[in-house]
Amino acid sequence: MSEQLLLVGSIPLDTVQDVFRMFGAKLGKFLPAVPDGEVGPRKHWISRVHYQVLAGHAELEILRHPRPDNGIERLNPRDAGDSWLFKVRDGVEQVRFCDPGWRLGYARDAVNSYFVFQTLRENGVLPEGLRFQVSIPMVNSVLPPRIFPNAGDLAKVRPGFEAALRAEIAMIVEKIPAKDLAIQWDCATEVQDAYGAVPGLPSAGGIERNLDQIRHLSPEIPSEVVLGYHFCFGTLGGWPRFAPEDLSRTVALANAVVAASGRRVDWIHIPLLDTEAESFFAPLAGLEPQGARVYLGAIHHMERFRRRVEIARKFLPEFGLAAFCGFGRIPSDEMGAVLQDHLQAMQLAG
């Protein structure tokens, strides 16, 4: 498995084939796996679950839509204050989801994208040995407290959503050969919670209350499938949505997640802010990846890229490189520049 570079997930080109040809073909030799870009509705990450899945559920009531644009409906929020809001209808104790394996859309998109991946790899566009990467937001990130303002509603929704997500994973591993597959869990609300920064939740226990979902879902992924985690600072409303003073709680969360996974973890992605303060990087010395490859999100603000890498290596001598997050909220016409940043990072890293 090549371990120099990681693509987190979203790449807002028009089609999956565009993503594989532009990013996969040029970066594939550096990558352990290539994502399909989460094109179309998925580029805004969890928002499409809110309007495609939750908004149509008979047991949920919509309290707020994103504000329209000049009278035209808007599906994706501008920022956290513009997000979808829901409540569980009166009398409903548990919200469950039908059509196991397909209802959430992750398996359907993965199966369709894998066909394109397989075809391009057979035709030599993508290198042999490259895996197909499916990046999926973890339960607590899809269903954060901010979108269910009524106390008690999350406890009624999350178990059913977790069951639906488990069924999606089962369908993905049934339809895609394990030797070709990598699955990455995306964790954003979990990172904020680790720092006590989620409104409505107590600061104590922020790591532990996010581990049950890991214990329930990661062991369902066969050992032949590569497993990774992306710890996310968020891009809703601009990056970073959440900017901690240092990486201490991100590292503590990563250590706890690896220990709770119930199987081998192959990679961990941790974003880096645009800072040269050694105090921000110093907690990396306490990272316990247990054999997982660590990727640091250093590919941004390239004029300071080399310096960030040098400081990080004082505390974590060995790591791969990545951007801070996916690119779904970056204009598509900037993807050429994003690609060049990744190629430049490979040159500077030697």
N, C-alpha and C positions, 0 to 999 in steps of 0.2 A: 504494500500500500504506500503510494507516494504521500509524503507528509509535509511538504513545504508550504502549502497554501490551502485555505478553506474558503469556499463561498457559502455565506450563511443561508441564503435562500432566494429572496425576491429580486428579480431583474426585470424591470418593466418594459420589455420589448413586446411586439405584437403577438408572437407565437412561440410555442415551445421550440420549434425548429430554429427560429431566429436565435434563441438563447443558446442552444447547443452549438450552433454553427459559429456564433460570435465569441462566446465565452468558453464553451466546452472545447472547441477545436484549438483555441489559442492558449488556454490555460490548463487543458486536460492533463498534460504531462506532469504538472505540479500538484494535482488534486487527488485526494483519496476517492472522491465522488463528486458528481455534478448534479446540482438541482435543476429542475425544469423552469426555474424563474418565477414560479407562482404567478403566472401571467393572468391577465383578465381580472376578475373579481378578487382573486386571492392576493393581489399586490398590496392591498391595504390590510393584509394580515387578518385580524380577528373580525373586522367590520363585516366581511361578507357572511360570516356565520350569523351575525346578529340580524342581517336583513334577509338572508336566504333560509335560515333554519329557525331562529327564535321568533322572528316576526310572523311566521306562518303557523306557529304552533297554537293549537286550539286552547291549550291550558295556560297560555301566557297573554297578557294584555300589554299593549304598547303605551307607555306613558309619554314618550317624547321621540320624535324623529330628528335627525340633523336638520338644521335650518335650510330652507330652499335657496337656490341661487336664482335671483330675479324671477321668482315665482315658479321655477322648475325644481322638481324634487331632487334631493341630494341623498345619496346612499351612504357615503363615507363621511364621517365627522371631520371637522376642521381641527379640533383639539378635544381634550377630555371634557370640556364644558359644553360640547356640542354633540356628545355621543348619544346613541340609542339608550333609552331607559325602558325597563320592563317591570312588571309585577306578575306574580303567580295569582291566577284567578282564585277568588274566594272558594273555599271548600276543597281545593286540590291539595293533597298531602305530598305526593311525589309526581314530578314531571318526568315522563318517560318518552322515548323516541322510537318510532316505528322503523321498519325496513332495515334491520341490522346489517351493518357492513357498508351501506350505501347512503344512509340518510344525511350524514354530515358532508359528504362530497369528497373527502380526502382520498378514499380508495378509488372512486371513479376517475378522478383527475390523475392519480398515480398510474393506474392501469393504462389510461390513454397516452400519457406522456412516456411511459416505459416503451411502448411500441415504437415511438419516434426515436427514443434513445437507442433501442436495439437495432433499428434499421440503420441509423447513422454510424453506429459502431461497426456493424457488419460491412458498411461501405467505406470504412477507413477514415471517416470524418472525426470520430472520437477514438482515442487510443484503446487498445485491448487492456483489460485489467481494470479499467475505470468503472466504478460502480454508479448506480443511479440513486440519487439522494432525495428522500422524501422528508421535508421539514414540516413539523406539525406543532402548533401551539399547545402547551400543556393546559389541563383543565382550568386551573385557577387563573390563568392568563386570559382564556377565552371568556370566563365568567367572573370578572373582578367585582368587588363590592360596589364600585361606582355605577354599574349598569343595573343593579337591583337594589334600589334605595330602601326597600321595605325590609326591616329586620326579620330574619328567619327564612326569607325566600331562597337564598343561596343553598341552604341545607336541603331544600326541596328540589332544586334543579341540578346541582352538581353530581349527585350519585347517578342519575339517569344519563347525564351527558358523559360521565366517565364510562358507563356501560356501553354507550353508543360508540365512544372512541375506541374502546377495547375491541368491539366488533369490526371497526374500520381497520385496525391493525391486523386482526386475524384475516380479513379479506385481502389486505395488501400482501401479507406473507404467503397467502395461498396462491395469489395470481402472479407474483413476481419471484423468480428464483432467488433463494437466499444468497447465493454467491454473487449476485449482481446488485444487491440491495444494501442501502444504508438509510437508517432512520434517525432523524435528529429531533429532539424535543426542544421547543423554544420556550424560555422561561423569562418573562418580564415582570409581571405582578409579583412573582416569587422573589425577585431581586429587590424590588421596592419594599416588600414585606420584611425581608431580612434586615433592612435598615430602619424598620419601624416607620416607614413613610407612606403606608396605605391608609388614607382617611377612613375612620370607622373601625379600624382594627387596633388592638393594644400593641404597644411596641414589644412587649415580652412575648416570647414564643413564636416569633416570626418565621424562623427556619423550620421548627418542628411541625407546625401546622400545614406546611407545604409538602411534607414527605410522604404522607399516605398515598397520594396520587402516584408518586414515583414507585412506591412499593407495590401498588396494584397494577401498574401498566408496564413498566420496563421488563419485569420477568416474563411477560407475554411475548417478547421479541426473541426469536430463536437465536442461539449463540452464533450461528453461522452468519447472521445479519450484523452488520456494523452498527453500533449505537453511539450517538453523540448528543451533547447538550450545548445549547446556545444560551448563555446568560446575558440578558438584554437590558439596556438602559432606556429603550423606547425611542420612537421617532414621531409619535403622534403630536402634532403641533410644532415639530422641529426637533432636531437632534442636538444634544441629548434631552429627552423629556425629563429624565431623572439623572442628576449629576452628583454622585456621592463625593465626599471629601477624600476618600481613599478606597482601596479594594478590600478592606478587611472583611466586611460582611459578605461580599461576593465570594471571596475565597472560602469563608466558613460555610456558606451555602453549597458551593461546589463540592467541598469535602463531604458534607452530609449527604448530598444527592448521590455521589459516587458510592458511598457506603450503603445507601438505601436501595440501590438499583437491583440487587439480587442477581446480577450477572456482570460480565465484563463490560466496561465502558471504554470505547475506543478513542473518543476525543471530547475535549472541553473547549468551548470558545468563551473568552472573556474580553469584553471591549475595553479599550483605553481611551480616556479623555485626552483632549489636546492640552496636555500639561507636561511640564518638565520637573514638577515637584517630586523629589524622591519619596516623600512621605506617602504619596498616592500609590506608588508602585511597591513599596516595601512589604506589604502583606503577602505578595506573591511568594515570598520565602517560606510561608507556611502552607502552601498548596500541597495537597496529598492526592495526586491523580491516580495512584494505584495502577500505573502502567498506561493510562490514557494519554494520548498526545494532546498537548496544550496549544491552542491557537490564540494569539493575542490580537485584538482588533486595532492594529497600529496603522492600517493603510487609510490615511486621511490627512489633510493638511501636510502635503508631502514635503514642504520646506522644512518641517520639523520631524519628519519620519525617522531619519537615522538617529537623531538624538533620543527619541522615545525608545527606540529599540536598544540603544546602548544602556540607558538607565534600567530598562526592564531586565536586561541580562545580568545586572548586578545582583538581582534577587532570584531570577529564574534563568539559569544559563541556557537551557535548551527549550525552544518553542518554535512553532510554525506561525505563519502570518495570515491575517484576514483583515477585512474591513470591520468597522465598528458594528455593523448590522446589515440587514438586507437593504435593497435600494428602492423598494416599492413606492416610496413617497418622494423620490427624486425624479425630475422630468426625464422622460425616455431619451430625449436628444442629448443628455449628458452621459449616457452609458459608454460612449466611445472614450470619453475622458476617464471614466471610472476604470475601464479596461486598461488604459495606458498606465494608470496609477498602480494597478496590480503588476503589470509587466515591469514597471520601474522598481517596484518593491522587490521583485525577484532579482533584479540586477544589483540593487544596493545591498541586499542581504547576502549576495555572493553565491 
